[in-house]
Each structure stands twice: as C-alpha cells, then as structure tokens.
Amino acid sequence: MRHVVLDLEAVSDVDVTAAESFEGLKDWLRDHGVSLAFSRVTPPVQKRLRLLGILDDEPLHPTNRAAVEAVTAVRPREDDA
C-alpha cells in the first residue's frame, strides 16, 4: 500500500476523540511511507479538521477521481523500483 485517500463526503462533524484516533493513523501511515489525501471534504469539515490538527499539508481533492489521478501520478517509492 502506497496511498490512502479518505472520502469525507458523508462526514458532517469531527470530535476530539476522532482527532486523537486519527493522529495515530497519520503516524502509522507516515512511519510506513504511505501517503494520505482527502477527497470531497466540505468547507465546514475542512475547517474543523484544521482546527483539530488533523488536516495539515495533506492534499485535498474535489472528487475521488481527481484523488486517484493525483496519487497514481506520484513517483514510486525507492523500495518499489
């Protein structure tokens, strides 16, 4: 696995417990060289994700198709070459 794209279209709010759990996921992904991106994030949820520290510099994509196109355009990891 090289990429994870989370489709947040159905997410209407995020609480502190979710933020804490998400931080562990982000750490695991980073430690394993897996990129993280988000798709279909509504502006209110995007604001909340930033406030809680979940959303930093991860890419945001307007559609799932755009997200897939973006992650498949990324160069392979060195251990995949």
C-alpha positions as protocol buffer text, in pm:
chain_id: "A"
residue {
  index: 1
  type: MET
  ca { x: 0 y: 0 z: 0 }
}
residue {
  index: 2
  type: ARG
  ca { x: 141 y: 337 z: -101 }
}
residue {
  index: 3
  type: HIS
  ca { x: -156 y: 573 z: -77 }
}
residue {
  index: 4
  type: VAL
  ca { x: -470 y: 621 z: 130 }
}
residue {
  index: 5
  type: VAL
  ca { x: -747 y: 852 z: 14 }
}
residue {
  index: 6
  type: LEU
  ca { x: -1027 y: 922 z: 259 }
}
residue {
  index: 7
  type: ASP
  ca { x: -1358 y: 1022 z: 104 }
}
residue {
  index: 8
  type: LEU
  ca { x: -1518 y: 1253 z: 360 }
}
residue {
  index: 9
  type: GLU
  ca { x: -1832 y: 1346 z: 169 }
}
residue {
  index: 10
  type: ALA
  ca { x: -2058 y: 1184 z: 432 }
}
residue {
  index: 11
  type: VAL
  ca { x: -1871 y: 1335 z: 729 }
}
residue {
  index: 12
  type: SER
  ca { x: -2059 y: 1623 z: 888 }
}
residue {
  index: 13
  type: ASP
  ca { x: -1851 y: 1675 z: 1203 }
}
residue {
  index: 14
  type: VAL
  ca { x: -1538 y: 1551 z: 1378 }
}
residue {
  index: 15
  type: ASP
  ca { x: -1494 y: 1533 z: 1754 }
}
residue {
  index: 16
  type: VAL
  ca { x: -1184 y: 1531 z: 1975 }
}
residue {
  index: 17
  type: THR
  ca { x: -1190 y: 1152 z: 2017 }
}
residue {
  index: 18
  type: ALA
  ca { x: -1183 y: 1108 z: 1640 }
}
residue {
  index: 19
  type: ALA
  ca { x: -896 y: 1357 z: 1617 }
}
residue {
  index: 20
  type: GLU
  ca { x: -691 y: 1160 z: 1869 }
}
residue {
  index: 21
  type: SER
  ca { x: -752 y: 834 z: 1686 }
}
residue {
  index: 22
  type: PHE
  ca { x: -672 y: 997 z: 1354 }
}
residue {
  index: 23
  type: GLU
  ca { x: -338 y: 1118 z: 1484 }
}
residue {
  index: 24
  type: GLY
  ca { x: -239 y: 756 z: 1546 }
}
residue {
  index: 25
  type: LEU
  ca { x: -341 y: 664 z: 1193 }
}
residue {
  index: 26
  type: LYS
  ca { x: -140 y: 951 z: 1047 }
}
residue {
  index: 27
  type: ASP
  ca { x: 166 y: 844 z: 1248 }
}
residue {
  index: 28
  type: TRP
  ca { x: 134 y: 485 z: 1129 }
}
residue {
  index: 29
  type: LEU
  ca { x: 94 y: 588 z: 766 }
}
residue {
  index: 30
  type: ARG
  ca { x: 393 y: 823 z: 785 }
}
residue {
  index: 31
  type: ASP
  ca { x: 610 y: 556 z: 955 }
}
residue {
  index: 32
  type: HIS
  ca { x: 526 y: 312 z: 675 }
}
residue {
  index: 33
  type: GLY
  ca { x: 578 y: 556 z: 388 }
}
residue {
  index: 34
  type: VAL
  ca { x: 211 y: 571 z: 294 }
}
residue {
  index: 35
  type: SER
  ca { x: 73 y: 900 z: 164 }
}
residue {
  index: 36
  type: LEU
  ca { x: -256 y: 1038 z: 289 }
}
residue {
  index: 37
  type: ALA
  ca { x: -502 y: 1252 z: 95 }
}
residue {
  index: 38
  type: PHE
  ca { x: -865 y: 1357 z: 135 }
}
residue {
  index: 39
  type: SER
  ca { x: -1146 y: 1385 z: -115 }
}
residue {
  index: 40
  type: ARG
  ca { x: -1485 y: 1558 z: -115 }
}
residue {
  index: 41
  type: VAL
  ca { x: -1433 y: 1745 z: 212 }
}
residue {
  index: 42
  type: THR
  ca { x: -1697 y: 2009 z: 278 }
}
residue {
  index: 43
  type: PRO
  ca { x: -1573 y: 2354 z: 385 }
}
residue {
  index: 44
  type: PRO
  ca { x: -1712 y: 2325 z: 743 }
}
residue {
  index: 45
  type: VAL
  ca { x: -1548 y: 1985 z: 792 }
}
residue {
  index: 46
  type: GLN
  ca { x: -1223 y: 2113 z: 639 }
}
residue {
  index: 47
  type: LYS
  ca { x: -1224 y: 2399 z: 890 }
}
residue {
  index: 48
  type: ARG
  ca { x: -1288 y: 2160 z: 1179 }
}
residue {
  index: 49
  type: LEU
  ca { x: -1013 y: 1921 z: 1063 }
}
residue {
  index: 50
  type: ARG
  ca { x: -763 y: 2207 z: 1057 }
}
residue {
  index: 51
  type: LEU
  ca { x: -876 y: 2331 z: 1399 }
}
residue {
  index: 52
  type: LEU
  ca { x: -825 y: 1986 z: 1550 }
}
residue {
  index: 53
  type: GLY
  ca { x: -486 y: 1941 z: 1382 }
}
residue {
  index: 54
  type: ILE
  ca { x: -599 y: 1652 z: 1163 }
}
residue {
  index: 55
  type: LEU
  ca { x: -552 y: 1834 z: 836 }
}
residue {
  index: 56
  type: ASP
  ca { x: -205 y: 1975 z: 789 }
}
residue {
  index: 57
  type: ASP
  ca { x: -49 y: 1969 z: 445 }
}
residue {
  index: 58
  type: GLU
  ca { x: -232 y: 1665 z: 310 }
}
residue {
  index: 59
  type: PRO
  ca { x: -375 y: 1709 z: -39 }
}
residue {
  index: 60
  type: LEU
  ca { x: -745 y: 1786 z: -76 }
}
residue {
  index: 61
  type: HIS
  ca { x: -925 y: 1673 z: -390 }
}
residue {
  index: 62
  type: PRO
  ca { x: -1270 y: 1778 z: -510 }
}
residue {
  index: 63
  type: THR
  ca { x: -1355 y: 1430 z: -639 }
}
residue {
  index: 64
  type: ASN
  ca { x: -1245 y: 1071 z: -586 }
}
residue {
  index: 65
  type: ARG
  ca { x: -1140 y: 1054 z: -949 }
}
residue {
  index: 66
  type: ALA
  ca { x: -911 y: 1356 z: -902 }
}
residue {
  index: 67
  type: ALA
  ca { x: -763 y: 1195 z: -592 }
}
residue {
  index: 68
  type: VAL
  ca { x: -689 y: 868 z: -771 }
}
residue {
  index: 69
  type: GLU
  ca { x: -537 y: 1052 z: -1065 }
}
residue {
  index: 70
  type: ALA
  ca { x: -316 y: 1252 z: -829 }
}
residue {
  index: 71
  type: VAL
  ca { x: -186 y: 957 z: -629 }
}
residue {
  index: 72
  type: THR
  ca { x: -123 y: 742 z: -935 }
}
residue {
  index: 73
  type: ALA
  ca { x: 87 y: 1024 z: -1083 }
}
residue {
  index: 74
  type: VAL
  ca { x: 320 y: 1013 z: -780 }
}
residue {
  index: 75
  type: ARG
  ca { x: 659 y: 855 z: -836 }
}
residue {
  index: 76
  type: PRO
  ca { x: 705 y: 508 z: -685 }
}
residue {
  index: 77
  type: ARG
  ca { x: 893 y: 466 z: -357 }
}
residue {
  index: 78
  type: GLU
  ca { x: 1260 y: 368 z: -381 }
}
residue {
  index: 79
  type: ASP
  ca { x: 1192 y: 17 z: -246 }
}
residue {
  index: 80
  type: ASP
  ca { x: 938 y: -37 z: -528 }
}
residue {
  index: 81
  type: ALA
  ca { x: 1187 y: 41 z: -804 }
}
